[in-house]
Amino acid sequence: MNAPRPAEQTAAPAPARAKAAPAPLAGAPSVRAGTEDPGRRERLLGLVQRQGVLAVLLAVILVASLLYPSFATLDNARGVTVQASFLAIVALGMTLVIITGGIDLSVGSVFALGGVLAAWASPWGLLPALLVPLLVCGGIGLVNGLLIGRAGLAPFIVTLATLLGARGLLLAFTDEGATTYLVPKDSAFSWLGGGTVWGFGVPLFLALALFGGGGLLLQRTPFGQGLFAVGGSSDAATLMGLPVARTKVLVYTLSGLLAGFAGALNAARLHSGVTILGVGMELDAISAVVIGGTLLTGGAGSVSGTLWGVLLLAVIQNLINQIGSLNSSYQSVVSGGFLVVVVVAQRYLARGRRST
């Protein structure tokens, strides 16, 4: 007798397949509706970090113009820009150094030494008045670069030593400040520091030209991009095949050259080499660079931000002079306050960019 056949099992109907979502159109944003684009937020934070000082500068100028009519005059603008030109040239070199993660404390003494050397050589003509300070001050920067880039010494210690050395060389050259070298007032070198073009001082146009070249160097050349890589991580830059040591030697040499050139221009403007100048100038340059958005840790910064930082410090100093009841020491207080606020803001902006 045949065994009963098992009940025939019927396969359950396959569940209906979910309808595939249409592929996003090309160029459509990949973030969900109602959420913020992380890339856009990061770009916004980066823009605030780099150019926020420009907004502060414009606000200060607007308020000062409304409160003090003498501030918003052409003559005052000429004075502010000429005074700022020398610090701007020094701060340009400092920007390149700080982007690589270094520091240069010697620029104030090198600035003063360059002015004295230029005044000493000025009776022989324009070319010696420029070449002598550039060679000596560039040599000091080269020493800094070799000790930091090749020998691996700490930038703070090396440049502190050259700060003292350059100041000592200055005092020895001028018999402890007893000898003052004068610049002939009718010379071409004197016009370079005190002449005017379109009503504004020649040093202003020289500073702007140098900043234009510095911006092109940073943004349009492999060397400039290498500065950011070295400042971001020297070890990673070495693994990428970048010449880290040579890069550091070059930026410190450029810093020395620019500080010496600024000192020479200032001597041409004052018609003499003044030995007491440049004291604390390295701190003003560092403040301008950091206020302009360049990170002290290296790897980020811009020359345009440094220019706005220099102008902001110059405007604050001029505004304090406009008030009249405050002395120049308040400028250091205000500059220090700005520096603290900017460093704290940079820290939170960097955190915000990392969290995106």
Summary of the structure (lengths in Angstrom):
residues: 356
radius of gyration: 28.5
end to end distance: 77.5
largest distance: 134.8
contacts: 1193
relative contact order: 0.18
helix: 69%
strand: 2%
